[in-house]
Amino acid sequence: MSEMGGVETDGMHAEERLAYKGGVFINFRTSRQWVSIKLFALPANTDDHAVLSLLISNVRYRDSYGGTGDKDMETIHGPYWLYAITPEVFSPASASDAEALIRTWTQYDVPLTADDCAAMEREVYPRIQEATSRYHLPDLTDTAQHDWGSSIGTDGFHEFVLIDRRSASVALLVASDD
């Protein structure tokens, strides 16, 4: 048996254990802000720590969010070096705190258009509310920002992992700007 990110994989890659199911991208029409949601199937009988470990080990987590196309990154995630992100770095978050942070962030530049507001109400807030557990990646700028990481998240890089055991799904929600 091999280990990936501290998780027993039984010879399976993180991509096989935490299968990618697609995503949602909301690009705000009146600002440089956007929301990316990557969806995964939750493996049965996997605790939250193992889910976080599998997610971090998954190639779909390694995304620069910097407009570099569909190429998966090897050493970075958003503005951060990947090596600095471990399951222990994440903090549990309440639905109300997560939703309040995202709602506040959406108003940093200008009010949302009706279409963007509807997309957020349809795609983002229900996922936050329905998740059975939520984890927040803190701001790692001071300790883990990579060499061009400052071009991502001028108004913040907000990341939540939303685990929904009822629907057997995991959503990686990133709200940021470029």
C-alpha positions in Angstrom: 0.0 0.0 0.0 1.2 3.4 -0.8 0.4 6.7 0.9 -0.6 9.9 -0.7 -0.9 12.9 1.5 -1.0 10.6 4.5 -4.0 8.7 3.2 -3.9 5.0 2.6 -4.6 4.6 -1.1 -4.6 0.8 -1.5 -2.6 1.4 -4.7 -5.2 3.9 -6.0 -4.4 7.5 -6.9 -6.2 10.4 -5.2 -8.0 11.0 -8.5 -9.5 7.5 -8.3 -10.5 7.8 -4.7 -11.9 11.3 -4.9 -13.3 11.4 -8.4 -13.7 14.7 -10.2 -17.3 15.3 -11.3 -17.1 18.6 -13.0 -17.4 22.2 -12.0 -19.1 25.6 -12.0 -17.5 28.9 -12.8 -19.2 32.2 -12.1 -17.3 35.1 -13.6 -18.8 38.4 -12.3 -19.8 40.7 -15.1 -19.1 44.0 -13.4 -15.8 43.2 -11.6 -12.7 41.0 -11.8 -14.0 38.7 -9.2 -15.1 35.1 -9.8 -16.1 31.9 -8.0 -14.8 28.4 -9.0 -16.5 25.3 -7.7 -14.9 21.9 -8.4 -17.1 18.9 -7.6 -16.0 15.5 -6.4 -17.6 12.2 -5.4 -17.2 11.6 -1.7 -15.7 8.1 -1.1 -17.6 6.0 1.4 -16.3 5.6 4.9 -13.7 8.4 4.6 -13.3 10.8 7.5 -13.0 14.6 7.0 -9.2 14.6 7.5 -8.8 11.9 4.9 -11.1 13.8 2.5 -8.9 16.9 2.9 -5.8 14.9 2.3 -7.2 13.3 -0.8 -8.3 16.6 -2.1 -4.9 18.3 -1.6 -3.3 15.2 -3.3 -5.7 15.4 -6.3 -4.4 16.9 -9.5 -7.6 19.0 -9.8 -6.6 20.8 -6.6 -3.4 22.0 -8.2 -4.8 25.0 -10.0 -3.1 28.4 -10.3 -6.4 30.2 -10.9 -4.1 32.6 -12.8 -5.5 32.2 -16.3 -2.8 29.7 -17.3 -5.4 27.6 -19.1 -6.4 24.0 -18.2 -2.8 22.9 -17.4 -2.7 21.5 -13.9 0.0 22.9 -11.7 2.5 20.7 -9.9 3.7 22.9 -7.1 1.1 25.6 -6.5 -2.5 26.1 -5.6 -3.9 29.6 -6.2 -1.4 32.1 -4.7 0.3 29.5 -2.5 3.0 26.9 -2.6 1.3 23.5 -2.5 3.7 22.2 0.1 2.3 24.6 2.7 -1.2 23.3 2.4 -2.0 20.3 4.7 -5.3 19.1 6.2 -4.2 20.6 9.5 -4.0 24.1 8.0 -7.8 24.1 7.4 -10.2 25.3 10.1 -13.8 24.1 10.6 -16.3 26.8 9.6 -19.9 27.3 10.3 -22.4 27.8 7.5 -23.3 31.3 8.7 -19.6 32.4 8.9 -18.7 30.9 5.5 -21.8 32.5 3.8 -21.2 35.9 5.5 -17.6 36.0 4.3 -18.6 35.2 0.7 -21.5 37.6 0.7 -19.3 40.4 2.0 -16.6 39.6 -0.5 -19.0 39.8 -3.4 -19.6 43.5 -2.6 -15.9 44.6 -2.5 -15.9 46.2 -5.9 -19.5 46.8 -7.1 -22.9 45.3 -6.5 -23.6 42.1 -8.3 -25.7 42.0 -11.4 -29.1 40.3 -11.2 -27.6 37.3 -13.2 -24.5 37.0 -11.0 -26.6 37.3 -7.8 -28.9 34.5 -9.1 -25.9 32.3 -9.9 -24.6 32.8 -6.4 -28.0 32.0 -4.9 -28.3 28.9 -7.1 -24.8 27.5 -7.0 -22.9 28.8 -4.0 -25.0 29.5 -0.9 -27.1 26.2 -1.0 -23.8 24.2 -1.1 -22.5 26.1 1.9 -25.8 25.6 3.8 -26.3 21.9 2.9 -22.7 20.8 3.6 -22.5 18.5 6.6 -19.0 19.9 7.3 -17.1 22.9 6.0 -13.4 23.8 6.1 -11.7 27.1 5.5 -8.2 27.6 4.1 -6.8 30.6 6.0 -4.8 33.4 4.4 -1.3 32.0 3.9 0.1 35.0 2.1 2.8 35.8 4.7 4.2 32.2 4.9 3.4 30.5 1.6 2.8 32.9 -1.3 4.7 31.8 -4.4 6.7 34.1 -6.6 3.7 35.5 -8.7 1.0 34.7 -6.2 0.2 38.4 -5.6 -1.5 38.5 -9.0 -4.3 36.3 -7.6 -6.6 37.5 -4.8 -6.1 41.2 -4.6 -9.5 41.3 -2.8 -8.8 38.0 -1.1 -8.4 34.3 -1.9 -11.2 32.6 -0.1 -11.4 28.8 -0.1 -13.8 26.4 1.5 -14.0 22.6 1.3 -17.7 21.7 1.6 -18.3 18.0 2.5 -21.9 16.8 2.1 -22.3 13.3 3.4 -26.0 13.2 2.5 -25.3 13.7 -1.2 -21.9 12.0 -1.0 -20.1 15.0 -2.5 -17.2 17.3 -1.9 -17.2 20.9 -3.3 -14.0 22.9 -3.5 -15.2 26.5 -3.5 -12.7 29.3 -4.4 -13.8 32.9 -4.5 -11.1 35.3 -5.7 -10.1 37.8 -8.4 -7.4 38.3 -10.9 
